[in-house]
C-alpha cells in the first residue's frame, strides 16, 4: 500500500512528529495558566504523539507502507514527505512510548527545579525532531530533524548552565596528561554540540555528493533508479559518499572517534540522559545506518562491501573501547554512558556484518533487535540511577552501598534491567538480541568474522562484569561513610514517589516479560524485516549471495558458506558463547562486589594491573589527546607563529614598509597641487612613458 496524498492514515504519520512541535510552540503560553497545567500539557502532547504512532503498527505487521508527500521547494522539484514502513513504524513507536514514560518520570524527578518551561520546550522539541528523523522520506528533511536533535541535546545536556559543583561530572582534581577529567554542564553541552557538528559536516557532504549525481534526496527515488550509483562507483565516489554519511551517524551515536562527548553529557538531568540514550540522539545515528544500509547493500555489485567493513569494525572497536572503560569508573551515570556507546557498537557491528553476509536480514534484524532491547533496559537504568542520585545526593557509587534496604523497589527494577544489560540467559530481552548478533557474525561467511566474534564475546564478558559491579556497589555491602554522615545530619534515604519509580518499573518488567518469549519475538521481527527487505529493496537470500559473489571478483572480502545448524532455534556456538560470557563476567562481578569474596583492591597492589586500571580510568587518554590535538596544540602553534613570525618577521617588514611608504607619500603629497593642468601633464607624461616601454 502506498499513499501519496494526505488522506487516511497518512495524516497520523505527519501528526507523530508535528504534535510534539506544536506542544513545544505553545508550552510557554500554557505555563502562564499554572505549573501543573504546564507539566500535564507536556505529558499530554507526548501521549498524543505516542497514540498516533500506535495507529501505524498494523502497517508494520502487514508489511505495508504509507508514503505521503507535499510540495516543498518547487524550484528544485523537492517534496517534503513522510515514509511509514516497518522500519520507521517500529522505531517511531519505540521513541514515542519510551519518551512518554520519561515525561511522566520527569513530572516527579524535576519537581521544584527552576526553568522547567525551558525544560519542557526542549524535551518536546527533542522528540519532535527525533520523530522527524525517523519518518522523513528524504535525506534533506531528515537533516532538519537531525540538527533539531543536536540543538535540543546541547540545551538539555547544559540545562543546569549555572554550573553548580554538584552538577559536574568526573572527579574534581583528576587530570590525565594535564587535562582536567571533570566537566561543568555548560562545558559538556558545548563539547557535545561541537563534536557532533564534525560528524554533521561529513553527513552534509555525503548527502550533497549523492544529490549531485542522483538529483534527489528521496530514499525511494534513490533505490528505484540506481544509475547514479553506477556513475559514482565508476568515479570511485560511491564508497566515500557512503562513509561520509556514516560519519554523521557515528557523530550522533558517539562511536569512535567521536565518542568522547557522550561521557560528559551526563551533566544533564537523569531524565535527559534517559531520553538521549534510549529514545533519541544516540539512536539517531543507528537509525540512519539502518535506513541507508539496505539501499547500499542493494547496490552491492558496485563494491559497497568496503562501506560495510568500516561500519562493522568501527562498531566492534567502539564496543570494546567503552566497555573496557566502564569496568573501572566510579560514577553510576558514567558507567551507563560508557555502556550505551558500547552497546551501540554492537548495533553497528550487526548492521555492518549484515552487508558482508550471505543473509542480510540476519544481521539487520539482530542490530535492530539490540536497539529495541537496549532502549528499554537503558531507559530503565538511567531513570533508576536518577532516583538514586535524587535520594543520595551523590553521583559516585562509592558514596552508596546497602541501598536495597532503603529503596527496595528501585533495587528490584534496576536489578531486572541490569540483568537484561548483562544478557542473563533465556529470560531477558538483552540475551536474545545479543545472541542474535553473535549468531549473525558467526553465520555471515565474512572472511574476518572470527576476530569480530571474539571481540563481541569479550565485550559481553565485560558488560556482565560492570553490570554486577554497578548493582553490587550501589545496593549491596555496608553503608558508605557518606551515607552515615547523611543520616547523622538527619537526612534518611527513602524510596522515591510512585510517579518516579513506576515508569522504569514498566520498562524493567517489559524486558523480562518479552525476554521470556524472546525467541518468538525475535522470530517475528526476523519475518517482518525479511519481508520488508524483500519487498522494498529486492533483497532475498538468493540475490544476496549473487550480489556478494559479484563483489568478490573485485574485492575478496566474503567467503560464501552455509549457516551453522540450529538447535532449538539457537546457533549452538553463539548460544554457548552467550552463556559463557554471562557466566564469566557475572561470576567475577558477583564475587567482587556482591558476595565480596574477592577484594577488587588487589588490582592496585600490582604494578601491571594498576597501570592498566589507570589507563582505563583515564579513558585510554583519548580525551586528553582530543584537547591537546584540537585546542591546546593549535593554540601553542599559534603563539609560536605570533611570537617568532608575525611579531618578529612581519612587524619588521611592516616597519621597513612603513618607512618606504612614508617617503613615497611625501612625493605623492607634493604632487597634490590642486591645479588641473598639473594633473593632465603628469597623466600625459605617464602615457608617453608606457608607450615608449612598449615600443622598446
Secondary structure, DSSP 8 states (H G I E B T S, - for coil): ----SS-TTHHHHHHHHHHHHHHHHHHHHHHTT-HHHHHHHHHHHHHHHHHHHHTTHHHHHHT--EEEEEEEEGGGTEEEEEEE-HHHHHHHHHHHHHHHHHHHHHHHHTTT-S-HHHHHHHHHHHHHHHHHHHHBSBHHHHHHHHHHHHHHHHHHHTSSTT--GGG-BS-TT-EETTEE--B-HHHHHHHHHHHHHHHHHHHHHHHHHHHHHHS--BHHHHHH--HHHHHHHHTT-HHHHHHHHHHHHHHHTT-TTS-HHHHHGGGS-HHHHHIIIIISTHHHHHHHHHHHHHHHHHTGGGTTHHHHHHHHHHHHHHHHHHHHHHTT--BHHHHHHHHHHHHHHHHHHHHHHHTTSS-HHHHHHHHHHHHHHHHHHHHHHHHHHHHHHHHH--SBGGG--SGGGT-HHHHHHHHHHHHHHTT-TTTSHHHHHHHHHHHHHHTS-BTTHHHHHHHHHHHHHHHHHHHHHHHHHHHSSS--HHHHHHHHTT-------HHHHHHHHHHHHHHHHHHHTHHHHHHHHHHHHHHHHHHHH---HHHHHHHHHHHHTT---B-------EETTEEHHHHHHHHHHHHHHHHHHHHHHTS--S-GGGGGGSHHHHHHHHHHHTGGGHHHHHHIIIIIHHHHHHHHHIIIIIIIIIHHHHHHHHHHHHHHHHHHHHH----HHHHHHHHHHHHHHHHHHHH-
